[in-house]
Amino acid sequence: MSNRIILADNQSIFRAGAARVLAMEDDLRIVAQCIDAERLLQAAAAHRGAVALVCTALKPDYEMLLAVAATNNNRIILIVENGEDIVPAVLDRLDGLLSRSVGGAELVDCVRKVARGHRCVNRPNVTSMLPGDSVGTRVRERLTPRELQIVSFIVQGCKNKEIAIHLGTKEQVVKNYLRSIYDKTGVSDRLELALFTIHHRVLAEAATHAGKVLQMRSA
């Protein structure tokens, strides 16, 4: 019998990546994907007994979510942003906790444990996100301000056409930038780029800053 999964995340890149990993397992089946907290609550009520992977970026009402889960026998695994803290009153009532930079094998293992009724709380691994993260620092220094802006859009799940509109350029130009970014970071696609960026805090912060500077100039 397959374990039913509700995947709730407002970042399409990560949602697609997690869905790809979970879909490869015969005993796991995604029954709903939610991009906001309201749809998450509806899915939890509609799929009794399902395991819900919930990203904190959705900013759900935890009391309401946990109440719905208790009523419908759902289990909740919270996906936290790297370095983010969860208040003990919420953490103690969760079935699972994972970092946004979780690997595929760790994600599958946690889902299976929780589906079997066990608790799986894995503290985020912050080793690669400390100030001494040489890999993240080196990559950040290689990327131009424009490339960092594009990285920030990729992390948000934007498509090339959307990025081109934001930057006031052509889609082909964005594609050219992406090829350069892939070469400099050593990744092969958008999903890997997003995961790499989130995993290296110094790079994520630089991309976020570059995105904010662009927004200020456009305002």
Secondary structure as UniProt FT lines:
FT   STRAND          3..8
FT   HELIX           12..23
FT   TURN            26..27
FT   STRAND          28..34
FT   HELIX           37..46
FT   TURN            48..49
FT   STRAND          51..55
FT   HELIX           56..58
FT   HELIX           62..72
FT   STRAND          75..80
FT   TURN            82..83
FT   HELIX           88..91
FT   TURN            92..93
FT   STRAND          96..99
FT   TURN            100..101
FT   HELIX           104..115
FT   TURN            116..117
FT   STRAND          120..121
FT   HELIX           127..129
FT   TURN            131..132
FT   HELIX           134..142
FT   HELIX           145..155
FT   TURN            156..157
FT   HELIX           160..167
FT   HELIX           171..185
FT   HELIX           190..199
FT   HELIX           201..218
//
